[in-house]
Amino acid sequence: MASGGSLAGLVLTGGLATACGSNTGREGGGASGAPVISQWYHQYGEPGAEQAVKRYAAAYRKAKVTVQWRPGNYDQQTAAALLTDSGPDVFEVNGPTLDQIRGGQVVDLTDLVSNDVRGDFNPTVLAPKVHDGKVWGIPQVIDTQLLYYRKGLLSDAGVEPPQSLDALVDAAKQLAEKLKGKKAKGLFLGNDGGAGVLGGTPLFASGLALITEDGRVGFDDPAAARALGKVHQLHAEKSLLLGAPADWPDPSAFIQGLTAMQWSGLWALPQIKKALGDDFGVLPFPKDGPNGKPAVPVGAYATAVSARSKDKAAAKAYAKWLWVERTDYQEDFALSYGFHIPARTSLAEKAERLREGPAADAVRLATEYGYAEPLLWTPAAKVAYQDALSRVIKDGANPESELRAVVRKTDAELRRVRKSA
């Protein structure tokens, strides 16, 4: 299970889905004339998650809530459904996006979140759900990505856990040479060398940003090109594991010793712990350069309410009940079926499973170094950057020229959204 920040990049799905069809769940009414609310979720992969959300819905007494578990391209499905009268009333969303907010497709939820409650949400994941001071989505759980490392393999090779990007490049090369006879590599960033998963993480590790706080391009700086060049160096020096049986969200390559270090999600931690015991640790993406700092991407799917709902008041009341008031369900959803950080700081602090070892380290790292994709990072800018990152990492394209083109595209996107405001 993963959520948006980049949580399109973070989402791990699988398992069996229920049939969705075209039924919205709005037809008819409850036995007592209570409102009927349709709620949508994307298809989580963890066993028991679907049954859990249906159990939560069944416990609500002020409306009849029908839950749909949506397989396939959920974000695309939802975006299309919000333009019709057959979409959901309450739904989780990798957003909402700026276009959905400005287009009047989602309902302002600010009144559901008192100041005390608002202050309890992790500020990094809440920030992209806020526009013009109003809350448009209530974060559900936090997903994050981390660098896992095998303590024994690093120790045997005389390698310290890397604290800088230069040290990561050196460590991956040294480990690859040490493990060559075992046909293992030093680092696994995905079967494409990290092009699909890293996103803006190397930029943040350089002390930069995708978009600055005052709404400008945040990576028009030589440090950005230097960082991407070092990621390509990992590929060029053949330090990376490529062609693994399962891609980066799955920790099997790491567990089987095919790599000494792997970039993967927090959700992989229980499986790694079960297989390796205490022979592993977690790190942030290491800092680069004199102004750099460690970087940990975080994201959260949020609950939102459709502006086309026939009973917005009932839909808002249910959203508040489940994702503001029922903290027991929120903790259960985060930790009983997968492994995620509750979006509420108070819940994360008291959760037993997050208090010790690498799990506690992960929470601390996500809190200290977490970043989320900002609301102004538009899909068009993201695609331009992602394509450039792929060309730099895999093809050795010049990072300076690639990033100049992305800066131009991002600047044009920012001017477009300012003009339409």
NUGUGU-836819 format. One record per residue (C-alpha): residue number from 1; x, y, z. Coordinates in pm, 1 decimal, always signed. Example, Ala and Ser with C-alpha at 12.3 -4.5 7.8 and 13.67 -1.06 7.14 Angstrom:
BEGIN
+-----+----------+----------+----------+
!  nr !       c1 !       c2 !       c3 !
+-----+----------+----------+----------+
!   1 !  +1230.0 !   -450.0 !   +780.0 !
!   2 !  +1367.0 !   -106.0 !   +714.0 !
+-----+----------+----------+----------+
// end
This chain:
BEGIN
+-----+----------+----------+----------+
!  nr !       c1 !       c2 !       c3 !
+-----+----------+----------+----------+
!   1 !     +0.0 !     +0.0 !     +0.0 !
!   2 !   +135.4 !   +340.3 !    -82.8 !
!   3 !    +11.2 !   +691.6 !   -114.3 !
!   4 !    +65.0 !   +995.3 !   -314.0 !
!   5 !   +361.1 !  +1215.6 !   -269.6 !
!   6 !   +492.7 !  +1083.7 !   -522.7 !
!   7 !   +253.2 !   +828.8 !   -455.2 !
!   8 !   +169.6 !   +743.9 !   -796.0 !
!   9 !   +533.6 !   +634.4 !   -785.3 !
!  10 !   +488.8 !   +478.9 !   -445.6 !
!  11 !   +165.0 !   +282.2 !   -496.9 !
!  12 !   +199.3 !    -93.4 !   -460.2 !
!  13 !   -113.3 !   -280.4 !   -563.6 !
!  14 !   -211.8 !   -637.8 !   -608.7 !
!  15 !   -445.9 !   -903.5 !   -480.2 !
!  16 !   -797.1 !   -977.0 !   -595.4 !
!  17 !  -1048.2 !   -703.5 !   -663.7 !
!  18 !  -1421.2 !   -704.7 !   -626.9 !
!  19 !  -1629.8 !   -645.7 !   -936.1 !
!  20 !  -1698.0 !   -275.9 !   -983.1 !
!  21 !  -1927.5 !   -248.6 !  -1283.3 !
!  22 !  -2108.1 !    +79.7 !  -1329.1 !
!  23 !  -2308.7 !    +74.0 !  -1006.3 !
!  24 !  -2221.4 !   +379.0 !   -797.8 !
!  25 !  -2391.6 !   +250.3 !   -484.3 !
!  26 !  -2608.5 !   +560.8 !   -466.8 !
!  27 !  -2929.7 !   +398.3 !   -585.5 !
!  28 !  -3209.3 !   +351.2 !   -337.0 !
!  29 !  -3189.0 !   +436.0 !    +27.7 !
!  30 !  -3113.5 !   +278.3 !   +360.8 !
!  31 !  -3373.8 !    +66.2 !   +531.3 !
!  32 !  -3459.7 !   +354.4 !   +760.8 !
!  33 !  -3443.1 !   +618.2 !   +489.8 !
!  34 !  -3086.0 !   +708.7 !   +578.8 !
!  35 !  -2863.4 !   +858.6 !   +307.3 !
!  36 !  -2672.6 !   +621.4 !    +78.4 !
!  37 !  -2305.1 !   +707.5 !    +30.0 !
!  38 !  -2070.3 !   +555.3 !   -226.6 !
!  39 !  -1705.2 !   +531.3 !   -121.7 !
!  40 !  -1415.7 !   +442.6 !   -354.9 !
!  41 !  -1068.3 !   +305.2 !   -276.4 !
!  42 !   -785.9 !   +207.1 !   -506.9 !
!  43 !   -692.8 !   -161.0 !   -499.4 !
!  44 !   -455.7 !   -215.6 !   -207.6 !
!  45 !   -246.1 !   -529.7 !   -215.9 !
!  46 !   -247.4 !   -620.9 !   +152.6 !
!  47 !   -471.6 !   -911.0 !   +256.6 !
!  48 !   -750.6 !   -795.0 !   +483.0 !
!  49 !   -748.0 !   -428.3 !   +381.3 !
!  50 !  -1062.3 !   -452.7 !   +168.3 !
!  51 !  -1250.9 !   -637.2 !   +441.1 !
!  52 !  -1138.1 !   -377.4 !   +695.0 !
!  53 !  -1270.2 !    -74.7 !   +507.4 !
!  54 !  -1599.6 !   -252.4 !   +448.3 !
!  55 !  -1617.4 !   -326.7 !   +819.6 !
!  56 !  -1559.0 !    +39.9 !   +899.8 !
!  57 !  -1835.1 !   +140.7 !   +658.2 !
!  58 !  -2077.6 !   -111.1 !   +806.4 !
!  59 !  -2019.8 !    +34.6 !  +1153.4 !
!  60 !  -2140.7 !   +379.4 !  +1048.1 !
!  61 !  -2498.5 !   +436.7 !  +1162.2 !
!  62 !  -2594.2 !   +769.6 !  +1003.9 !
!  63 !  -2585.9 !   +649.5 !   +642.3 !
!  64 !  -2561.3 !   +333.1 !   +436.6 !
!  65 !  -2208.0 !   +329.7 !   +294.0 !
!  66 !  -2125.0 !   +109.5 !     -5.0 !
!  67 !  -1755.0 !    +50.8 !    -68.7 !
!  68 !  -1600.8 !     -4.6 !   -410.4 !
!  69 !  -1250.7 !   -151.3 !   -444.5 !
!  70 !  -1127.9 !    -19.1 !   -781.1 !
!  71 !   -862.5 !   -209.5 !   -980.1 !
!  72 !   -668.6 !    -64.8 !  -1271.8 !
!  73 !   -565.2 !   +299.2 !  -1317.8 !
!  74 !   -751.6 !   +435.7 !  -1019.4 !
!  75 !   -640.6 !   +798.4 !  -1048.8 !
!  76 !   -752.8 !   +811.8 !  -1411.3 !
!  77 !  -1083.5 !   +643.6 !  -1326.8 !
!  78 !  -1152.7 !   +887.7 !  -1046.1 !
!  79 !  -1059.1 !  +1196.3 !  -1247.4 !
!  80 !  -1308.0 !  +1093.6 !  -1516.8 !
!  81 !  -1581.7 !  +1001.2 !  -1267.4 !
!  82 !  -1564.7 !  +1339.5 !  -1092.8 !
!  83 !  -1690.6 !  +1499.0 !  -1415.4 !
!  84 !  -2007.8 !  +1288.7 !  -1413.3 !
!  85 !  -2302.4 !  +1219.6 !  -1184.6 !
!  86 !  -2208.5 !   +852.8 !  -1153.6 !
!  87 !  -1891.5 !   +894.6 !   -952.1 !
!  88 !  -1833.0 !   +842.9 !   -579.5 !
!  89 !  -1952.2 !  +1060.1 !   -293.6 !
!  90 !  -1645.9 !   +996.5 !    -76.5 !
!  91 !  -1321.5 !   +874.3 !   -231.5 !
!  92 !   -951.0 !   +843.6 !   -168.4 !
!  93 !   -734.1 !  +1042.2 !   -402.8 !
!  94 !   -366.8 !  +1089.4 !   -483.3 !
!  95 !   -424.8 !  +1460.9 !   -442.2 !
!  96 !   -666.0 !  +1628.6 !   -494.1 !
!  97 !   -489.3 !  +1800.8 !   -781.5 !
!  98 !   -485.9 !  +2174.7 !   -830.4 !
!  99 !   -708.1 !  +2137.9 !  -1137.2 !
! 100 !   -963.6 !  +1937.2 !   -936.6 !
! 101 !   -966.9 !  +2199.6 !   -662.1 !
! 102 !   -987.3 !  +2500.1 !   -892.1 !
! 103 !  -1234.2 !  +2321.2 !  -1117.6 !
! 104 !  -1478.9 !  +2287.6 !   -830.9 !
! 105 !  -1472.4 !  +1908.1 !   -842.4 !
! 106 !  -1404.5 !  +1855.8 !   -471.2 !
! 107 !  -1560.1 !  +1998.9 !   -156.3 !
! 108 !  -1385.4 !  +2220.8 !    +97.5 !
! 109 !  -1331.2 !  +2007.8 !   +410.9 !
! 110 !  -1174.5 !  +2275.4 !   +631.5 !
! 111 !  -1466.9 !  +2275.4 !   +873.2 !
! 112 !  -1411.4 !  +1904.6 !   +943.9 !
! 113 !  -1064.2 !  +1965.5 !  +1084.6 !
! 114 !  -1038.1 !  +2181.7 !  +1395.9 !
! 115 !   -713.6 !  +2365.4 !  +1462.5 !
! 116 !   -607.8 !  +2106.5 !  +1721.2 !
! 117 !   -675.5 !  +1816.7 !  +1485.5 !
! 118 !   -515.2 !  +1994.4 !  +1192.3 !
! 119 !   -200.0 !  +2040.7 !  +1398.0 !
! 120 !   -192.7 !  +1667.6 !  +1470.3 !
! 121 !   -159.4 !  +1569.7 !  +1104.2 !
! 122 !   +193.2 !  +1528.8 !   +974.7 !
! 123 !   +255.3 !  +1875.7 !   +824.0 !
! 124 !   +456.5 !  +1747.1 !   +528.3 !
! 125 !   +178.7 !  +1525.0 !   +397.6 !
! 126 !    -99.2 !  +1768.6 !   +487.2 !
! 127 !    +59.1 !  +2061.4 !   +298.5 !
! 128 !    -23.6 !  +1933.2 !    -55.3 !
! 129 !   -387.1 !  +1887.3 !    +53.0 !
! 130 !   -417.3 !  +2257.9 !   +141.3 !
! 131 !   -484.9 !  +2536.7 !   -108.6 !
! 132 !   -568.8 !  +2898.6 !    -29.1 !
! 133 !   -565.0 !  +2802.1 !   +338.0 !
! 134 !   -842.3 !  +2545.6 !   +292.3 !
! 135 !   -819.3 !  +2169.2 !   +343.5 !
! 136 !   -935.5 !  +1968.1 !    +39.9 !
! 137 !   -833.9 !  +1618.4 !   +146.0 !
! 138 !   -782.7 !  +1440.0 !   +478.0 !
! 139 !   -460.2 !  +1231.7 !   +479.3 !
! 140 !   -517.0 !   +863.2 !   +556.6 !
! 141 !   -178.0 !   +695.8 !   +608.8 !
! 142 !   +179.9 !   +789.5 !   +523.6 !
! 143 !   +390.5 !   +580.2 !   +290.5 !
! 144 !   +758.0 !   +643.6 !   +244.3 !
! 145 !  +1065.3 !   +505.6 !    +70.5 !
! 146 !  +1397.5 !   +428.5 !   +233.4 !
! 147 !  +1740.0 !   +283.2 !   +164.7 !
! 148 !  +1767.8 !    -63.8 !   +319.6 !
! 149 !  +2114.9 !   -204.9 !   +381.1 !
! 150 !  +2246.7 !   -544.8 !   +493.3 !
! 151 !  +2460.1 !   -486.5 !   +799.5 !
! 152 !  +2662.1 !   -806.9 !   +759.2 !
! 153 !  +2740.0 !   -756.0 !   +390.6 !
! 154 !  +2854.9 !   -398.7 !   +446.6 !
! 155 !  +3065.1 !   -499.4 !   +745.9 !
! 156 !  +3231.5 !   -785.3 !   +556.3 !
! 157 !  +3324.0 !   -544.6 !   +276.8 !
! 158 !  +3453.9 !   -279.8 !   +516.8 !
! 159 !  +3185.8 !    -36.2 !   +403.8 !
! 160 !  +3012.9 !   +209.6 !   +635.3 !
! 161 !  +2643.4 !   +291.1 !   +582.8 !
! 162 !  +2665.1 !   +581.6 !   +334.0 !
! 163 !  +2591.4 !   +927.1 !   +468.3 !
! 164 !  +2648.0 !  +1118.6 !   +142.9 !
! 165 !  +2570.7 !  +1058.1 !   -223.5 !
! 166 !  +2942.3 !  +1032.0 !   -301.8 !
! 167 !  +2973.4 !   +768.5 !    -28.0 !
! 168 !  +2675.3 !   +582.9 !   -175.7 !
! 169 !  +2840.0 !   +573.4 !   -518.8 !
! 170 !  +3165.7 !   +448.4 !   -367.5 !
! 171 !  +2992.6 !   +195.8 !   -142.1 !
! 172 !  +2783.4 !    +51.8 !   -424.8 !
! 173 !  +3092.1 !     +7.0 !   -642.1 !
! 174 !  +3296.4 !   -149.7 !   -362.4 !
! 175 !  +3015.6 !   -386.7 !   -269.7 !
! 176 !  +2955.5 !   -486.1 !   -631.3 !
! 177 !  +3321.6 !   -579.9 !   -664.3 !
! 178 !  +3314.2 !   -769.7 !   -335.2 !
! 179 !  +2998.8 !   -964.2 !   -431.2 !
! 180 !  +3089.7 !  -1020.9 !   -794.7 !
! 181 !  +3156.6 !  -1389.7 !   -745.6 !
! 182 !  +2808.6 !  -1431.0 !   -599.6 !
! 183 !  +2655.6 !  -1252.1 !   -898.9 !
! 184 !  +2522.4 !   -983.4 !   -665.7 !
! 185 !  +2540.2 !   -606.7 !   -689.5 !
! 186 !  +2591.1 !   -324.3 !   -447.5 !
! 187 !  +2262.4 !   -139.1 !   -490.9 !
! 188 !  +1913.1 !   -193.5 !   -632.9 !
! 189 !  +1711.9 !   +112.3 !   -736.4 !
! 190 !  +1470.9 !    -74.6 !   -958.4 !
! 191 !  +1512.1 !   -261.7 !  -1283.3 !
! 192 !  +1540.8 !    +67.8 !  -1472.6 !
! 193 !  +1826.5 !   +191.5 !  -1256.3 !
! 194 !  +1610.4 !   +421.7 !  -1047.7 !
! 195 !  +1457.0 !   +625.3 !  -1328.9 !
! 196 !  +1102.9 !   +534.1 !  -1230.4 !
! 197 !  +1120.2 !   +557.7 !   -852.9 !
! 198 !  +1363.9 !   +830.1 !   -749.0 !
! 199 !  +1165.3 !  +1128.1 !   -875.1 !
! 200 !  +1272.1 !  +1449.9 !   -706.7 !
! 201 !  +1459.6 !  +1275.4 !   -425.8 !
! 202 !  +1812.0 !  +1354.6 !   -558.4 !
! 203 !  +1711.6 !  +1721.4 !   -591.7 !
! 204 !  +1594.3 !  +1743.2 !   -231.9 !
! 205 !  +1912.5 !  +1564.4 !   -121.8 !
! 206 !  +2102.5 !  +1852.0 !   -284.3 !
! 207 !  +1915.6 !  +2105.6 !    -72.7 !
! 208 !  +1685.6 !  +2202.6 !   -359.6 !
! 209 !  +1312.6 !  +2161.1 !   -420.6 !
! 210 !  +1073.0 !  +2095.3 !   -704.4 !
! 211 !   +884.6 !  +2418.1 !   -637.9 !
! 212 !   +995.9 !  +2686.7 !   -393.3 !
! 213 !   +771.5 !  +2819.7 !   -118.1 !
! 214 !   +708.8 !  +3133.9 !   -324.4 !
! 215 !   +596.2 !  +2926.0 !   -623.9 !
! 216 !   +904.0 !  +2922.7 !   -847.8 !
! 217 !  +1114.9 !  +2649.8 !  -1005.2 !
! 218 !  +1323.3 !  +2503.3 !   -725.1 !
! 219 !  +1596.6 !  +2317.7 !   -915.4 !
! 220 !  +1739.8 !  +2576.7 !  -1153.0 !
! 221 !  +2079.6 !  +2523.7 !   -993.9 !
! 222 !  +2403.5 !  +2345.3 !  -1093.1 !
! 223 !  +2367.4 !  +2123.5 !   -786.0 !
! 224 !  +2071.9 !  +1948.3 !   -949.4 !
! 225 !  +2273.7 !  +1839.2 !  -1251.0 !
! 226 !  +2561.6 !  +1724.3 !  -1031.6 !
! 227 !  +2330.0 !  +1502.2 !   -827.5 !
! 228 !  +2167.1 !  +1342.4 !  -1132.4 !
! 229 !  +2511.5 !  +1287.2 !  -1282.4 !
! 230 !  +2613.5 !  +1089.3 !   -974.4 !
! 231 !  +2302.3 !   +872.2 !  -1001.6 !
! 232 !  +2400.4 !   +798.3 !  -1361.5 !
! 233 !  +2750.3 !   +710.3 !  -1238.1 !
! 234 !  +2598.3 !   +423.8 !  -1038.9 !
! 235 !  +2453.0 !   +289.6 !  -1362.7 !
! 236 !  +2766.2 !   +351.5 !  -1569.5 !
! 237 !  +2994.8 !   +176.9 !  -1318.5 !
! 238 !  +2768.7 !   -131.0 !  -1319.0 !
! 239 !  +2715.5 !   -103.6 !   -945.7 !
! 240 !  +2339.2 !   -144.6 !   -981.7 !
! 241 !  +2135.7 !   -461.7 !   -987.7 !
! 242 !  +1928.9 !   -467.7 !  -1305.7 !
! 243 !  +1684.7 !   -730.7 !  -1425.2 !
! 244 !  +1586.5 !   -858.2 !  -1080.2 !
! 245 !  +1297.8 !  -1110.3 !  -1067.9 !
! 246 !  +1082.4 !   -849.0 !   -888.8 !
! 247 !  +1106.7 !   -470.8 !   -905.5 !
! 248 !  +1191.9 !   -219.6 !   -632.4 !
! 249 !   +866.3 !   -238.5 !   -428.1 !
! 250 !   +938.9 !   -605.8 !   -355.1 !
! 251 !  +1228.5 !   -678.2 !   -113.3 !
! 252 !  +1298.8 !  -1029.9 !   -243.1 !
! 253 !  +1624.8 !   -932.6 !   -417.5 !
! 254 !  +1749.0 !   -775.9 !    -94.9 !
! 255 !  +1641.5 !  -1071.2 !   +119.3 !
! 256 !  +1800.4 !  -1323.6 !   -119.8 !
! 257 !  +2134.7 !  -1143.0 !   -114.3 !
! 258 !  +2122.4 !  -1027.9 !   -477.5 !
! 259 !  +2201.1 !   -677.4 !   -354.8 !
! 260 !  +2357.9 !   -534.0 !    -41.5 !
! 261 !  +2141.9 !   -220.8 !    -49.0 !
! 262 !  +1796.4 !   -157.3 !   -188.8 !
! 263 !  +1565.4 !   +138.9 !   -225.6 !
! 264 !  +1214.8 !    +26.3 !   -135.7 !
! 265 !   +904.1 !   +119.9 !    +58.9 !
! 266 !   +829.0 !   +111.0 !   +427.6 !
! 267 !   +572.7 !   -158.3 !   +349.4 !
! 268 !   +861.4 !   -400.7 !   +285.0 !
! 269 !   +999.3 !   -370.3 !   +638.1 !
! 270 !   +800.1 !   -650.9 !   +808.2 !
! 271 !   +893.7 !   -899.2 !   +535.1 !
! 272 !  +1260.5 !   -800.8 !   +561.8 !
! 273 !  +1249.2 !   -821.0 !   +940.8 !
! 274 !  +1096.3 !  -1169.7 !   +927.4 !
! 275 !  +1365.6 !  -1293.9 !   +688.1 !
! 276 !  +1675.9 !  -1116.3 !   +819.0 !
! 277 !  +1608.7 !  -1047.3 !  +1184.7 !
! 278 !  +1835.0 !   -764.4 !  +1296.4 !
! 279 !  +2076.8 !   -789.8 !  +1002.6 !
! 280 !  +1953.1 !   -476.0 !   +829.1 !
! 281 !  +1908.4 !   -106.0 !   +879.4 !
! 282 !  +1738.0 !   +186.0 !   +705.6 !
! 283 !  +1876.4 !   +514.4 !   +579.8 !
! 284 !  +1742.2 !   +822.0 !   +401.5 !
! 285 !  +1860.9 !   +901.8 !    +50.4 !
! 286 !  +2199.1 !  +1053.5 !   +140.4 !
! 287 !  +2272.4 !  +1424.5 !   +112.6 !
! 288 !  +2479.5 !  +1570.6 !   -168.5 !
! 289 !  +2698.8 !  +1876.4 !   -163.4 !
! 290 !  +2761.8 !  +2143.1 !   +101.0 !
! 291 !  +2397.8 !  +2258.1 !   +106.7 !
! 292 !  +2245.7 !  +1913.1 !    +88.1 !
! 293 !  +2043.4 !  +1722.1 !   +342.6 !
! 294 !  +1908.2 !  +1367.9 !   +361.5 !
! 295 !  +1582.4 !  +1315.8 !   +172.0 !
! 296 !  +1288.4 !  +1085.2 !   +239.8 !
! 297 !   +992.2 !  +1095.4 !     +0.1 !
! 298 !   +656.6 !  +1073.7 !   +175.3 !
! 299 !   +303.7 !  +1070.9 !    +45.0 !
! 300 !    -49.7 !  +1003.9 !   +153.6 !
! 301 !   -368.8 !   +920.0 !    -22.3 !
! 302 !   -639.3 !  +1148.1 !   +112.2 !
! 303 !  -1013.3 !  +1118.0 !   +157.8 !
! 304 !  -1206.1 !  +1377.3 !    -40.9 !
! 305 !  -1571.7 !  +1451.0 !   -114.2 !
! 306 !  -1704.8 !  +1493.9 !   -466.2 !
! 307 !  -1876.7 !  +1821.3 !   -547.1 !
! 308 !  -2130.4 !  +1618.7 !   -747.2 !
! 309 !  -2241.9 !  +1419.7 !   -445.4 !
! 310 !  -2618.9 !  +1437.2 !   -404.0 !
! 311 !  -2576.9 !  +1471.8 !    -26.3 !
! 312 !  -2254.3 !  +1654.1 !    +40.9 !
! 313 !  -2338.4 !  +1710.7 !   +405.5 !
! 314 !  -2385.0 !  +1336.8 !   +464.9 !
! 315 !  -2066.5 !  +1259.7 !   +270.7 !
! 316 !  -1866.5 !  +1511.9 !   +474.4 !
! 317 !  -2007.9 !  +1376.3 !   +800.1 !
! 318 !  -1893.9 !  +1025.0 !   +710.3 !
! 319 !  -1547.0 !  +1145.8 !   +604.5 !
! 320 !  -1510.7 !  +1324.9 !   +936.9 !
! 321 !  -1631.5 !  +1023.4 !  +1135.2 !
! 322 !  -1386.7 !   +783.5 !   +969.1 !
! 323 !  -1073.4 !   +993.7 !   +916.7 !
! 324 !  -1095.6 !  +1248.6 !  +1199.0 !
! 325 !  -1293.3 !  +1091.1 !  +1482.8 !
! 326 !  -1227.4 !   +716.2 !  +1457.8 !
! 327 !   -858.7 !   +714.4 !  +1547.0 !
! 328 !   -887.6 !   +342.7 !  +1630.9 !
! 329 !   -979.7 !   +266.1 !  +1270.4 !
! 330 !   -705.4 !   +498.5 !  +1145.3 !
! 331 !   -437.6 !   +311.0 !  +1341.1 !
! 332 !   -586.0 !    -23.3 !  +1240.2 !
! 333 !   -582.1 !    +71.6 !   +870.8 !
! 334 !   -220.9 !   +188.4 !   +892.5 !
! 335 !    -67.4 !   -107.9 !  +1072.8 !
! 336 !   -290.6 !   -416.8 !  +1075.5 !
! 337 !   -289.7 !   -504.9 !   +704.0 !
! 338 !    +27.0 !   -349.8 !   +574.4 !
! 339 !   +295.4 !   -133.5 !   +730.5 !
! 340 !   +244.7 !   +239.6 !   +715.5 !
! 341 !   +279.3 !   +542.8 !   +938.2 !
! 342 !    -48.3 !   +688.9 !  +1064.8 !
! 343 !   -106.0 !  +1036.2 !   +923.9 !
! 344 !   -174.9 !  +1166.9 !  +1275.9 !
! 345 !   +142.6 !  +1235.8 !  +1472.1 !
! 346 !    -17.3 !  +1131.8 !  +1800.2 !
! 347 !   -106.7 !   +790.3 !  +1657.5 !
! 348 !   +239.0 !   +738.6 !  +1508.4 !
! 349 !   +401.5 !   +817.7 !  +1841.8 !
! 350 !   +197.1 !   +566.7 !  +2039.8 !
! 351 !   +189.2 !   +278.8 !  +1787.6 !
! 352 !   +375.0 !    -17.4 !  +1942.7 !
! 353 !   +499.9 !   -152.3 !  +1609.2 !
! 354 !   +673.2 !   +177.2 !  +1532.1 !
! 355 !   +860.7 !   +221.9 !  +1859.1 !
! 356 !  +1175.1 !    +10.8 !  +1814.6 !
! 357 !  +1448.8 !    -79.3 !  +1567.8 !
! 358 !  +1436.2 !    +10.0 !  +1197.6 !
! 359 !  +1063.1 !    +88.8 !  +1221.8 !
! 360 !  +1132.1 !   +363.1 !  +1476.1 !
! 361 !  +1422.6 !   +483.3 !  +1261.2 !
! 362 !  +1189.9 !   +502.4 !   +961.1 !
! 363 !   +938.8 !   +716.0 !  +1149.7 !
! 364 !  +1214.5 !   +946.6 !  +1271.4 !
! 365 !  +1368.4 !   +981.7 !   +924.6 !
! 366 !  +1032.4 !  +1048.3 !   +761.3 !
! 367 !   +957.5 !  +1312.2 !  +1024.4 !
! 368 !  +1297.5 !  +1484.8 !  +1006.7 !
! 369 !  +1371.2 !  +1459.2 !   +635.8 !
! 370 !  +1037.5 !  +1387.9 !   +469.1 !
! 371 !   +933.4 !  +1578.3 !   +158.0 !
! 372 !   +615.5 !  +1557.2 !    -46.9 !
! 373 !   +547.5 !  +1667.4 !   -400.9 !
! 374 !   +390.1 !  +2014.6 !   -381.9 !
! 375 !    +48.4 !  +2096.3 !   -521.1 !
! 376 !   +205.5 !  +2322.5 !   -786.4 !
! 377 !   +412.3 !  +2031.3 !   -926.7 !
! 378 !   +176.2 !  +1973.0 !  -1217.7 !
! 379 !   +144.8 !  +1643.7 !  -1410.3 !
! 380 !   +300.1 !  +1802.7 !  -1720.9 !
! 381 !   +606.2 !  +1922.6 !  -1527.3 !
! 382 !   +636.8 !  +1585.9 !  -1358.2 !
! 383 !   +630.7 !  +1396.0 !  -1688.6 !
! 384 !   +893.9 !  +1627.1 !  -1837.2 !
! 385 !  +1121.9 !  +1574.6 !  -1538.8 !
! 386 !  +1063.0 !  +1200.6 !  -1528.5 !
! 387 !  +1151.0 !  +1161.2 !  -1896.8 !
! 388 !  +1466.8 !  +1367.1 !  -1848.9 !
! 389 !  +1567.9 !  +1165.6 !  -1543.2 !
! 390 !  +1530.7 !   +843.6 !  -1740.7 !
! 391 !  +1748.9 !   +970.9 !  -2023.6 !
! 392 !  +2018.5 !  +1086.5 !  -1780.0 !
! 393 !  +2028.8 !   +766.1 !  -1576.0 !
! 394 !  +1993.5 !   +504.7 !  -1848.1 !
! 395 !  +2130.8 !   +677.7 !  -2157.3 !
! 396 !  +2390.0 !   +907.5 !  -2005.8 !
! 397 !  +2224.7 !  +1219.6 !  -2146.2 !
! 398 !  +2375.9 !  +1549.1 !  -2037.1 !
! 399 !  +2205.3 !  +1640.9 !  -1708.3 !
! 400 !  +2258.4 !  +2016.3 !  -1753.4 !
! 401 !  +2081.3 !  +2035.8 !  -2089.5 !
! 402 !  +1809.4 !  +1792.6 !  -1983.0 !
! 403 !  +1731.3 !  +1993.4 !  -1671.5 !
! 404 !  +1732.4 !  +2324.5 !  -1860.3 !
! 405 !  +1446.8 !  +2191.0 !  -2072.8 !
! 406 !  +1259.6 !  +2076.9 !  -1763.6 !
! 407 !  +1309.9 !  +2415.2 !  -1597.0 !
! 408 !  +1155.0 !  +2585.0 !  -1902.3 !
! 409 !   +858.6 !  +2346.5 !  -1900.4 !
! 410 !   +804.8 !  +2384.7 !  -1526.4 !
! 411 !   +825.0 !  +2762.4 !  -1545.8 !
! 412 !   +565.4 !  +2760.9 !  -1825.3 !
! 413 !   +339.1 !  +2540.2 !  -1612.7 !
! 414 !   +372.5 !  +2771.1 !  -1313.7 !
! 415 !   +284.4 !  +3071.9 !  -1529.5 !
! 416 !    -15.8 !  +2880.3 !  -1663.0 !
! 417 !   -153.1 !  +2795.8 !  -1320.5 !
! 418 !    -92.4 !  +3148.0 !  -1189.5 !
! 419 !   -279.8 !  +3289.5 !  -1489.2 !
! 420 !   -574.7 !  +3056.4 !  -1430.8 !
! 421 !   -596.3 !  +3133.9 !  -1059.6 !
+-----+----------+----------+----------+
// end
